Amino acid sequence: MLLGEPPSTQADLNFRVLGFPVRVHPFFWIVVALLGMNMPDARALVLWVAAVFLGVLVHELGHAVVMRWNGFYPSITLYGLGGLASYGPGANAERSLTPWRQIGISLAGPGAGFLLAAVVCAGLVLSGTGLVVSWGLPLGLNVSPAAQIGGPLFTLFIDLILFVTVAYGILNLMPIYPLDGGQVARELFLMAMPRDGIRHSLILSMIAAGGIAVLGLTRGSFFLGILFGYLALGSYNTLQRYQSHRPW
Ligand SMILES: [Zn+2]
């Protein structure tokens, strides 16, 4: 998910993965813990925070690895609802990227999450535990272990990892600004209609976000309703500003 980068704090956690500098803003832990308030107890809450941390980190590493393939020196920041992989020094070159390379960078985040989910699923199948796959709104696909594996807490952790990587990946692929899918949709629209692509991608973003917000609220997910309602409003505002600055 693309967001602005927050200022450094004394409570930041800094480390490196695969050579990329990673910074975790304290707000990340707070927001993730608040989202996990429906967990049955403190141990489950800790596992939830650990699963989201791993899922978001792997997602941003996906973006960062493909950025590095394209000659950038990215860094990763985790905060709030998600994370950010910045292009790093020489970031102006971002504009020189071809649309397909930008699409590749955008898809690499959800793609890395799906890859982690596939490895976990392969482990479950090979260990004989098996998988339960179900379709359902509003998050689409739900994958869980079919039986307990290595104790109840480990089973819960595996379940949460699958939820975070699959659900976070699918949501991020929706053609909504500023999600990864929104960036992909913008590039595709711009290639198809260079003059009017941005406007069409904003209209699509508004409709898709509004649809998910309504779906979320009617299915009892207050969180999805608020989040996607906010994103729909953001697309609407951007569209208004964009149309008032049109040269014709
Ligand atoms: Zn992303």
Boltz pocket constraint, residues with backbone or C-beta under 6 A from the ligand:
constraints:
  - pocket:
      binder: B
      contacts: [[A, 1], [A, 2], [A, 59], [A, 63], [A, 83], [A, 106], [A, 109], [A, 110], [A, 172], [A, 180]]
      max_distance: 6.0
